[in-house]
Amino acid sequence: MPPSPVATETDNAGATGIATPPRYGPAPSDTDPTIAIPIATTATGLSAQPIAEPSQRSAVWGKPWIRYAALIVGALLLLGVGSAVGARSANSERDKYNKEVATERSTETAASAAAARASAAASKASSAISALQSQLDDEKLQAQAALNRAKGAEAAAVKDAKAKLASQSAALDGRKKAIDAQAAAVAQREAAVAAAEGQLKANTISGDGVYGVGTDMQPGTWHTNGSTGCYYAILNSTDTSDIADNNNTNGPATVTLSAGKYFEVSGCADWTKIG
């Protein structure tokens, strides 16, 4: 006898037509007169569909290839779920990796830009240093040239000063020689004048006093024109009382004097050597 359909329930599905999955009780035995009919779902609602009897299901599930197929299907389902989970995890890791790569590339790009700017700044600084070095070299050359010119001018000035000094020294030497010659001439003239004066003094005595013969007056014959109250005396020494000869005269007088004697005169005119 064919199985009888059982009543269906919508399980609060309402008009949507979504039914609850079929529910099964304990598997009946082959001799159980009561056979449960599962509730099958369709797109329009629930309907009762007849399924095989228990003996028929046992026969179907008893086949090995059916069990293998079911195991394979379950394994494939598990593999699909694992693959989906793994794919999702892989996608998450790939996204994380891509973000890290993007961050690193952004950092590298910024570093490259900074390095480029630093290189440009270094090149600019190197150019500035080269320009300053060139300017410094030019200034050194100019300073050295100015120093050489100054040294040359100094050497020329020193040479000119030495030449002027030598010329002035020669002129001074010439003037000195001239002055020395003039001094010698003056000295000679002075000597001549002194000799003449000495000669004059030696040949003439005037004034009262005691004169040494041979020192103050020359030995020989002396004459005076005389005067009123004229006194003269020939002395043996400077002592006026040590008289060798004396005389008082109011007129001319003549005496002869020897060296070593002393001649005293008083109130007389000048005495002149006449011989």
Steps between C-alpha positions, in 0.01 A plus 500: 500500500637847412591733787244755610592865488528685830388851572745785429575813710634831395711563819401866507598534134176666406464614144867474425469129435813422702446175679696335777722214404356154529518343840562133556438289800678182586545277204211251495559138467400306195199363684373836642164563344540877560720665240588868533475700184752787487385845405654616176530866411424663173524850374127553561463339838497168671382179337503147602714278286518131547843354567623150511403268773750408773591181336560686180715768681708233667553343168607834352732604789633152520676545169871594557526742214212700641679533833826587323322757292345651813839509672655656192226760484547577873873522456456729202264715702751520786779568251292774339427659837870476596601637163258789541635571849859461377428719199350765726803478734735506200318802361534673839873419515543611137323827575718550807810419295390734222447778754846437648652498152316822415622656825857389433481629144363831624782515755753410231353764269521762776856388582593516130353851477687604815820345362447685171448827686806431716702419186384822335585698814841330518562578133399861557722521808787343306454757223494779758814361665671475161407861423625615841821300455554657158436845646737425786769386255456820298524709814812310606656565159408868522635522854822327396536733203440803725753360749755451223439854378535631853821303548632631169406855593655453843819361349512790252434748781770341716743504208419863425529589868835324519618684191384834646662412831824411325485826306426698814776312683744583221385861510540503876843346466588767246370775726682345793819494303440859400427591861806310611705685240350829614567408860855411412538831321347684795725310735795588281396862491443494874841345544650769283313768690603344829857479382482857389343603824754295691774650298358839564469429866848350504650813342296754701409536866275761647367574841650471843609159629773238525577308177711185471775527241474199268136432598310827491747688284794406282859553610680787328507876488186693588423871461240741636433861416463557869265719694504707815548277805600185305659229720647170377712234667674176402426235763660168578162350600142597526584665832499874426766555769740261327631773271789446257468851348239779500448859391256796506468703180279766357617445141602224263682198639655178361584173683642159411326199656626143537288185521415398853478856624184690588420852384294739718352814348279776651369826351685452172389510139495176294821307473595365153767244411751655273773240494 
